[in-house]
Amino acid sequence: MNSFQRWALATTIATFFLILVGGLVRAADAGLGCPDWPKCFDRWYPPLTVDQVPDHIDPNLFDVRLAWIEYINRIVGVTVGFLILGTVYHALRSYRQKPRVLYPSLLSLVLVLIQGWLGGEVVASELNPLHITAHHVLAWVIVNLLLYATVEAFFLNSAPFVGMSSQRRILGRLSLVLLVLVLIQAGLGADLRGELEIIERDYPQLVRSEWIHEAGWVDIVHRSFSWLIIFAVAALNFYVYRRLQGNTRWLQWNARFIAALVLIQIMAGIGLAYGGLPPVLQALHLLVGSLLISSVVLMYLLAGRVPEIEPNEAQKSASLIHFLKREIA
């Protein structure tokens, strides 16, 4: 791998880690662990004791555990920002003439700056559900832009789906259908999470395990829609394993990974519904959902870029053709 590929891959992985940390912040109700932005209790690092809280800030807002959870989230976010900056630097140095690599890299940098501003708005709005959802959606956009740029850097010499068989085009369409279904399910999940936050605010007498029972139709639709995802993933795996020919190793691996993520997501969802919404499962549910979106995007990208013939097979075919031409001549 060259320097850009290493940076882009590392940045993509770090962004997924940031999504996990953000999920932990939300699950632990630590979003206001630091009540100001960009500082934390008007300090560049959180107080260790209540005595260190500045006089102009209510000391009742201080919880050392929540403050440090939110502070770590901010540190990881800043780290990802610098990683994206490094990715853009390498893209400008090595791929200035490759728009499919350069433009998504530059756009991810612009969006991460907006993400930083939006993080401040989340704190200023005192965790408005719409602001939180926008914060997570923007993280999904950023990580998939980075994924796109990374994949393109590995397949610079091939235009998407050009010269590919109809089988690959069908796989691309199946991937897009699955992506739409997964995005709808993610939207339903975000709506459900917002409803749970409203229930938590309006019914403080309810314990955590009772919130899900008050969500009503939102929870029912979210659960029922999961069946469409299951059938679509099963159809995708069937097509990859039974209909595709030639070089399918990477596609089969990705199809298995998608199926595994769906299985984990279902198990996490069951644990959330019947286990009283444990924070760890909430964070896992968010991370796996993010990975699922990106894995389906990756399936679409690979379907139109991975050569249909293994490189060694292609070399053998070229050698055979050259031999036949020489003999005929």
C-alpha positions as CSV (number, residue, x, y, z in Angstrom):
1,M,0.0,0.0,0.0
2,N,1.1,3.5,-0.7
3,S,1.0,6.4,1.8
4,F,-2.4,7.6,0.8
5,Q,-3.9,4.1,1.0
6,R,-2.5,3.6,4.5
7,W,-3.7,7.0,5.7
8,A,-7.1,6.6,4.2
9,L,-7.6,3.1,5.6
10,A,-6.4,4.2,9.1
11,T,-8.7,7.2,9.0
12,T,-11.7,5.1,8.0
13,I,-11.0,2.7,10.9
14,A,-10.5,5.6,13.3
15,T,-13.8,7.1,12.2
16,F,-15.6,3.9,13.0
17,F,-14.0,4.0,16.4
18,L,-15.3,7.5,16.9
19,I,-18.8,6.4,16.0
20,L,-18.4,3.7,18.8
21,V,-17.2,6.3,21.3
22,G,-20.1,8.6,20.3
23,G,-22.5,5.7,20.9
24,L,-21.1,5.1,24.3
25,V,-21.4,8.9,25.1
26,R,-25.1,8.8,24.1
27,A,-25.8,5.5,25.9
28,A,-24.2,6.7,29.1
29,D,-26.1,10.1,28.9
30,A,-22.7,11.8,28.9
31,G,-23.5,14.3,26.1
32,L,-23.6,17.1,28.7
33,G,-20.8,15.7,30.7
34,C,-19.0,18.9,29.5
35,P,-21.6,21.7,29.6
36,D,-19.6,24.0,27.4
37,W,-17.8,23.9,24.0
38,P,-15.0,23.5,23.0
39,K,-13.7,23.7,26.6
40,C,-15.0,21.5,29.4
41,F,-16.1,23.4,32.5
42,D,-14.1,26.3,31.0
43,R,-11.0,24.2,31.1
44,W,-8.9,22.5,28.4
45,Y,-9.3,19.3,30.3
46,P,-12.1,18.2,32.7
47,P,-11.9,18.9,36.4
48,L,-10.9,16.0,38.6
49,T,-12.9,17.2,41.6
50,V,-15.9,19.5,42.1
51,D,-13.5,22.1,43.8
52,Q,-11.9,22.7,40.4
53,V,-15.2,23.7,38.8
54,P,-15.1,27.5,37.9
55,D,-17.3,29.7,40.1
56,H,-19.5,30.8,37.2
57,I,-20.6,27.2,36.4
58,D,-23.1,25.3,38.5
59,P,-21.1,22.6,40.4
60,N,-24.2,20.4,40.3
61,L,-23.5,19.9,36.6
62,F,-20.2,18.2,37.4
63,D,-19.9,14.4,37.3
64,V,-16.3,13.3,36.9
65,R,-17.2,10.1,35.0
66,L,-19.5,11.7,32.5
67,A,-17.1,14.7,32.0
68,W,-14.2,12.4,31.1
69,I,-16.4,10.2,28.8
70,E,-17.4,13.3,26.8
71,Y,-13.9,14.7,26.9
72,I,-12.5,11.4,25.4
73,N,-15.1,11.6,22.7
74,R,-13.9,15.1,21.8
75,I,-10.2,14.0,21.8
76,V,-11.0,11.1,19.5
77,G,-12.9,13.5,17.2
78,V,-10.0,15.9,17.1
79,T,-7.6,13.0,16.3
80,V,-9.9,11.9,13.4
81,G,-9.9,15.4,12.1
82,F,-6.1,15.5,12.0
83,L,-6.1,12.0,10.3
84,I,-8.4,13.3,7.7
85,L,-6.2,16.3,7.2
86,G,-3.3,13.9,6.6
87,T,-5.4,11.9,4.2
88,V,-6.1,15.1,2.2
89,Y,-2.4,16.0,2.2
90,H,-1.5,12.6,0.7
91,A,-4.4,12.9,-1.8
92,L,-3.2,16.3,-3.0
93,R,0.4,15.0,-3.3
94,S,-0.3,11.7,-5.0
95,Y,-3.8,11.9,-6.6
96,R,-4.2,15.5,-7.6
97,Q,-5.3,14.3,-11.1
98,K,-7.6,11.6,-9.8
99,P,-11.0,13.3,-9.0
100,R,-12.5,10.0,-7.7
101,V,-9.9,10.0,-4.9
102,L,-9.2,13.7,-4.4
103,Y,-12.8,15.1,-4.2
104,P,-14.2,12.7,-1.6
105,S,-11.1,13.3,0.5
106,L,-11.5,17.1,0.3
107,L,-15.3,16.8,1.0
108,S,-14.6,14.7,4.1
109,L,-12.4,17.4,5.5
110,V,-15.0,20.1,4.9
111,L,-17.7,17.9,6.5
112,V,-15.5,17.1,9.6
113,L,-15.2,20.8,10.2
114,I,-19.0,21.1,10.0
115,Q,-19.2,18.1,12.3
116,G,-17.1,20.0,14.9
117,W,-19.4,22.9,14.7
118,L,-22.4,20.6,15.0
119,G,-20.9,19.0,18.1
120,G,-21.0,22.4,19.7
121,E,-24.6,22.9,18.6
122,V,-25.5,19.5,20.2
123,V,-24.2,20.8,23.6
124,A,-25.7,24.3,23.1
125,S,-29.1,22.7,22.4
126,E,-28.8,20.5,25.5
127,L,-28.9,17.3,23.5
128,N,-31.8,18.1,21.1
129,P,-32.6,14.8,19.4
130,L,-32.6,16.3,15.9
131,H,-29.1,17.7,16.5
132,I,-27.9,14.4,17.8
133,T,-29.3,12.5,14.8
134,A,-27.8,15.0,12.4
135,H,-24.5,14.5,14.2
136,H,-24.6,10.7,13.6
137,V,-25.8,11.0,10.0
138,L,-22.9,13.3,9.2
139,A,-20.5,10.8,10.7
140,W,-21.9,8.1,8.4
141,V,-21.5,10.4,5.4
142,I,-17.9,11.1,6.3
143,V,-16.9,7.5,6.9
144,N,-18.4,6.4,3.6
145,L,-16.7,9.2,1.7
146,L,-13.4,8.0,3.2
147,L,-14.3,4.4,2.3
148,Y,-15.1,5.4,-1.3
149,A,-11.7,7.3,-1.7
150,T,-9.9,4.3,-0.2
151,V,-11.5,1.8,-2.6
152,E,-10.9,4.1,-5.6
153,A,-7.2,4.3,-4.7
154,F,-6.9,0.6,-5.1
155,F,-8.7,0.4,-8.4
156,L,-7.5,3.5,-10.3
157,N,-7.1,1.8,-13.6
158,S,-10.7,0.5,-13.9
159,A,-13.9,2.6,-14.4
160,P,-16.9,1.3,-12.4
161,F,-18.8,-1.5,-14.1
162,V,-17.1,-0.8,-17.5
163,G,-16.6,-4.1,-19.4
164,M,-18.3,-6.0,-16.5
165,S,-20.8,-8.8,-17.1
166,S,-24.5,-8.5,-16.5
167,Q,-24.0,-10.5,-13.3
168,R,-21.9,-7.8,-11.8
169,R,-24.4,-5.1,-12.8
170,I,-27.2,-7.1,-11.2
171,L,-25.1,-7.5,-8.0
172,G,-24.6,-3.7,-8.0
173,R,-28.4,-3.1,-8.3
174,L,-29.1,-5.6,-5.5
175,S,-26.5,-3.8,-3.3
176,L,-28.2,-0.5,-3.9
177,V,-31.6,-1.9,-3.0
178,L,-30.2,-3.4,0.2
179,L,-28.5,0.0,0.9
180,V,-31.9,1.8,0.6
181,L,-33.5,-0.7,3.0
182,V,-30.7,-0.4,5.5
183,L,-30.8,3.4,5.4
184,I,-34.6,3.3,6.0
185,Q,-34.0,1.0,8.9
186,A,-31.4,3.3,10.3
187,G,-33.8,6.2,10.0
188,L,-36.4,4.2,11.9
189,G,-33.8,3.4,14.5
190,A,-32.9,7.1,14.9
191,D,-36.6,8.0,15.2
192,L,-37.0,5.3,17.9
193,R,-34.0,6.6,19.8
194,G,-35.5,10.1,19.7
195,E,-38.8,8.8,20.9
196,L,-37.1,7.1,23.8
197,E,-35.3,10.3,24.8
198,I,-38.7,12.1,24.8
199,I,-40.1,9.3,27.0
200,E,-37.1,9.7,29.4
201,R,-37.7,13.4,29.6
202,D,-41.5,13.4,30.0
203,Y,-41.9,10.3,32.2
204,P,-39.0,10.5,34.8
205,Q,-40.9,8.0,37.0
206,L,-40.4,5.2,34.4
207,V,-37.3,3.0,34.8
208,R,-35.1,2.4,31.8
209,S,-36.5,-1.0,31.0
210,E,-40.0,0.4,30.6
211,W,-39.2,3.0,28.0
212,I,-39.4,0.6,25.0
213,H,-42.9,-0.4,26.0
214,E,-44.0,3.3,25.7
215,A,-42.5,3.8,22.2
216,G,-45.6,2.3,20.5
217,W,-45.8,2.0,16.7
218,V,-42.2,3.3,16.2
219,D,-40.8,0.3,17.9
220,I,-43.2,-2.1,16.1
221,V,-42.3,-0.7,12.6
222,H,-38.6,-0.8,13.4
223,R,-38.8,-4.5,14.4
224,S,-41.0,-5.5,11.6
225,F,-38.8,-3.8,8.9
226,S,-35.9,-6.0,10.1
227,W,-37.5,-8.9,8.2
228,L,-37.1,-7.1,4.9
229,I,-33.4,-6.6,5.7
230,I,-33.0,-10.3,6.5
231,F,-34.6,-11.4,3.3
232,A,-32.6,-8.9,1.2
233,V,-29.3,-10.0,2.8
234,A,-30.2,-13.7,2.2
235,A,-31.0,-12.9,-1.5
236,L,-27.7,-11.0,-1.8
237,N,-25.7,-14.0,-0.3
238,F,-27.6,-16.5,-2.5
239,Y,-26.7,-14.4,-5.6
240,V,-23.1,-14.0,-4.7
241,Y,-22.6,-17.7,-4.0
242,R,-24.9,-19.3,-6.6
243,R,-25.0,-17.0,-9.5
244,L,-21.7,-15.1,-9.8
245,Q,-18.8,-16.7,-11.6
246,G,-15.1,-16.0,-11.9
247,N,-13.3,-14.0,-9.2
248,T,-15.7,-13.8,-6.3
249,R,-13.4,-14.2,-3.3
250,W,-13.7,-10.6,-2.0
251,L,-17.4,-10.4,-2.8
252,Q,-18.1,-13.6,-0.9
253,W,-16.1,-12.4,2.1
254,N,-18.1,-9.1,2.1
255,A,-21.4,-10.9,1.7
256,R,-20.6,-13.1,4.7
257,F,-19.6,-10.0,6.7
258,I,-22.9,-8.3,5.9
259,A,-24.8,-11.4,7.0
260,A,-22.8,-11.6,10.3
261,L,-23.5,-7.9,11.0
262,V,-27.2,-8.4,10.5
263,L,-27.1,-11.4,12.9
264,I,-25.3,-9.3,15.5
265,Q,-27.7,-6.4,15.0
266,I,-30.7,-8.7,15.5
267,M,-29.2,-10.2,18.7
268,A,-28.3,-6.7,20.0
269,G,-31.8,-5.5,19.2
270,I,-33.4,-8.4,21.1
271,G,-31.1,-7.7,24.1
272,L,-32.1,-4.0,24.0
273,A,-35.8,-4.8,23.8
274,Y,-35.9,-7.5,26.6
275,G,-32.8,-6.5,28.6
276,G,-33.8,-3.0,29.7
277,L,-31.8,-1.0,27.1
278,P,-28.3,-1.6,28.5
279,P,-26.0,1.2,27.4
280,V,-23.3,-1.2,26.1
281,L,-25.8,-2.8,23.7
282,Q,-27.0,0.6,22.6
283,A,-23.4,1.6,21.6
284,L,-22.9,-1.8,19.9
285,H,-26.2,-1.4,18.0
286,L,-25.1,2.0,16.7
287,L,-21.6,0.8,15.7
288,V,-22.9,-2.4,13.9
289,G,-25.5,-0.3,12.1
290,S,-22.8,2.0,10.9
291,L,-20.6,-0.9,9.8
292,L,-23.6,-2.5,8.0
293,I,-24.2,0.7,6.0
294,S,-20.5,0.9,5.0
295,S,-20.3,-2.9,4.2
296,V,-23.2,-2.6,1.7
297,V,-21.6,0.5,0.2
298,L,-18.4,-1.5,-0.1
299,M,-20.3,-4.4,-1.8
300,Y,-21.5,-2.0,-4.5
301,L,-18.1,-0.5,-5.0
302,L,-16.4,-3.9,-5.2
303,A,-19.1,-5.3,-7.6
304,G,-18.0,-2.7,-10.2
305,R,-14.3,-2.8,-9.6
306,V,-12.9,-6.2,-8.6
307,P,-11.7,-8.0,-11.8
308,E,-13.9,-10.8,-12.9
309,I,-10.8,-13.0,-13.6
310,E,-8.1,-13.6,-11.0
311,P,-4.9,-11.8,-11.9
312,N,-3.0,-15.1,-12.4
313,E,-5.7,-16.5,-14.6
314,A,-5.7,-13.3,-16.6
315,Q,-1.9,-13.6,-17.1
316,K,-2.3,-17.2,-18.2
317,S,-5.0,-16.2,-20.7
318,A,-2.9,-13.4,-22.1
319,S,0.1,-15.8,-22.4
320,L,-2.1,-18.4,-24.2
321,I,-3.5,-15.8,-26.6
322,H,0.1,-14.6,-27.4
323,F,1.2,-18.2,-28.0
324,L,-1.7,-18.9,-30.4
325,K,-1.1,-15.7,-32.3
326,R,2.6,-16.6,-32.7
327,E,1.8,-20.1,-33.9
328,I,-0.8,-18.9,-36.4
329,A,1.7,-16.3,-37.7
